[in-house]
């Protein structure tokens, strides 16, 4: 009874927060309601026994993405009228995408496999008492260790490429030269100067 009550509370809170994200007049309030909806979604995943997804939502979406949106909105000057015009422009596309997602959710809820206690992993069914975090960790760091490391390497290369592409060299900015700093002579780095003090008469 209590898990069902929590489910309805989290679900209604997510729906209300999502509506407030859309209809809030201030962009900062929309981001705050978005964070609130993410936290309640994490609660739903905890009720379903998917604690790994709950932690991912809190750490990645709330801790990184939503906070980044909040900082960008706070730093930039947004015009609410412009946001309303852009929203009306893309409203038909948004309604179409939302309708497709809603139909997919209904079809997924009608599939009986989603409510079973079996974990279907890459074409095979595994029955175990372990949590999904332990199962994922065991698979990632044993059978799919090479693929996991390759994905991390690709992300690292993409991050370095994005930094290199956005790096701008300015002539008036003083840059650090590691070679000059390491090869400098300590004896000539510091110069002591005696200053003569003049006394007032």
Helices and strands as residue ranges (DSSP letters): H 2-23, H 27-47, H 51-56, I 57-66, H 67-75, H 80-89, H 91-109, G 112-115, E 119-121, E 124-126, H 132-140, H 145-166, H 178-182, H 186-189
